[in-house]
Amino acid sequence: MPRIKGVDIPNEKRIEASLRYVEGIGPTMAKEVLEIAKVDPDKRAKDLTDSEIADINNAISSMEIPVEGELRRIVTSNIRRLKEIKSYRGLRHHLGLPTRGQRTRTNARTRKGKKKTVGGQKRKLAKK
């Protein structure tokens, strides 16, 4: 398995698709990187030579795009800043609720987590 920017990319896929496994590189960016590195996008990842892998790594570095750990660090620092200045979005992040205006009365289970049932106390007390 070739390693690009610290990520093992899948062997059997085309290099154009495999590059997307690196966080921060999408379809368009993958095409640009391969163009700069002068690597055929139809080539399979397992068929890459060491020099081609080095060229791809150099192309990503030369484009100065944040990937993997650096990108995660930037995103977490942005969220931390929003929390520190107590902006509306920062408060939503802190509470674990959707930050971009989605409804929360129904749905929003991804952000809110498993249901926490509220109520039903009267029935419990009456049984005892």
C-alpha positions as CSV (number, residue, x, y, z in Angstrom):
1,M,0.0,0.0,0.0
2,P,1.5,3.4,-1.0
3,R,1.6,6.0,1.7
4,I,0.8,9.6,0.8
5,K,1.1,12.3,3.5
6,G,0.9,9.6,6.1
7,V,-2.2,7.8,4.8
8,D,-2.3,4.3,3.3
9,I,-4.2,4.6,0.1
10,P,-6.1,1.6,-1.4
11,N,-4.1,-0.5,-3.9
12,E,-6.8,-1.6,-6.3
13,K,-8.4,1.8,-7.1
14,R,-7.2,4.3,-9.6
15,I,-4.8,6.8,-8.1
16,E,-7.3,9.7,-8.9
17,A,-9.8,8.0,-6.6
18,S,-7.3,6.8,-4.0
19,L,-5.9,10.3,-3.4
20,R,-9.4,11.2,-2.0
21,Y,-8.6,9.1,1.1
22,V,-6.2,11.8,2.2
23,E,-8.3,14.3,4.2
24,G,-8.4,17.7,2.5
25,I,-8.1,16.3,-1.0
26,G,-11.3,16.0,-3.0
27,P,-11.9,15.1,-6.7
28,T,-10.8,18.4,-8.2
29,M,-7.8,18.7,-6.0
30,A,-6.8,15.1,-6.8
31,K,-6.8,16.0,-10.5
32,E,-4.7,19.1,-10.0
33,V,-2.2,17.2,-7.9
34,L,-1.8,14.5,-10.5
35,E,-1.4,17.1,-13.2
36,I,1.4,18.9,-11.4
37,A,3.1,15.5,-10.5
38,K,2.7,14.4,-14.2
39,V,1.2,11.0,-13.2
40,D,-1.5,9.3,-15.3
41,P,-4.8,9.4,-13.3
42,D,-5.9,6.0,-14.8
43,K,-2.9,4.3,-13.2
44,R,-3.7,1.9,-10.3
45,A,-2.2,2.8,-6.9
46,K,-0.3,-0.5,-6.7
47,D,1.4,0.3,-10.0
48,L,3.0,3.5,-8.8
49,T,6.8,3.7,-8.6
50,D,8.6,5.2,-5.6
51,S,9.5,8.3,-7.7
52,E,5.9,8.8,-8.7
53,I,4.8,8.6,-5.0
54,A,7.5,11.2,-4.1
55,D,6.3,13.4,-7.0
56,I,2.7,13.3,-5.7
57,N,3.9,14.2,-2.1
58,N,6.0,17.0,-3.5
59,A,3.0,18.3,-5.6
60,I,0.8,18.4,-2.5
61,S,3.5,20.2,-0.5
62,S,4.2,22.7,-3.3
63,M,0.4,23.6,-3.6
64,E,0.5,24.4,0.2
65,I,-2.9,22.8,0.8
66,P,-3.5,21.8,4.4
67,V,-4.1,18.0,4.7
68,E,-4.6,15.5,7.4
69,G,-3.3,16.6,10.9
70,E,-2.6,20.2,9.8
71,L,-6.2,20.6,8.5
72,R,-7.7,19.0,11.6
73,R,-5.7,21.4,13.8
74,I,-6.9,24.4,11.8
75,V,-10.6,23.2,12.1
76,T,-10.4,22.5,15.8
77,S,-8.7,25.9,16.5
78,N,-11.5,27.6,14.6
79,I,-14.1,25.8,16.6
80,R,-12.2,26.6,19.9
81,R,-12.1,30.3,18.9
82,L,-15.9,30.4,18.3
83,K,-16.4,28.8,21.7
84,E,-14.1,31.2,23.5
85,I,-15.7,34.3,22.0
86,K,-19.1,32.8,23.0
87,S,-20.6,33.3,19.5
88,Y,-23.9,31.6,18.7
89,R,-22.2,29.0,16.6
90,G,-19.7,28.4,19.4
91,L,-22.5,27.8,21.9
92,R,-24.1,25.3,19.5
93,H,-20.8,23.5,19.2
94,H,-20.5,23.4,23.0
95,L,-24.1,22.1,23.4
96,G,-23.6,19.5,20.7
97,L,-26.4,20.8,18.6
98,P,-26.6,21.6,14.8
99,T,-24.7,24.8,14.0
100,R,-26.1,25.7,10.7
101,G,-29.8,26.4,11.3
102,Q,-31.3,23.0,11.0
103,R,-34.4,22.1,13.0
104,T,-34.0,20.2,16.3
105,R,-37.6,19.5,17.3
106,T,-37.4,16.4,15.2
107,N,-34.3,15.0,13.5
108,A,-30.8,16.2,14.5
109,R,-30.1,12.8,16.0
110,T,-26.6,12.7,14.6
111,R,-25.6,15.8,16.6
112,K,-27.8,15.2,19.7
113,G,-27.0,11.5,20.1
114,K,-29.4,8.8,21.3
115,K,-32.9,9.8,22.6
116,K,-33.1,10.8,26.2
117,T,-36.8,10.3,27.1
118,V,-38.2,13.1,29.3
119,G,-41.4,12.8,31.3
120,G,-43.3,9.7,32.4
121,Q,-42.4,10.3,36.1
122,K,-46.1,10.5,37.2
123,R,-46.8,7.0,35.9
124,K,-43.8,5.6,37.7
125,L,-44.8,7.2,41.0
126,A,-48.4,6.0,40.7
127,K,-47.4,2.4,40.3
128,K,-45.5,2.4,43.6
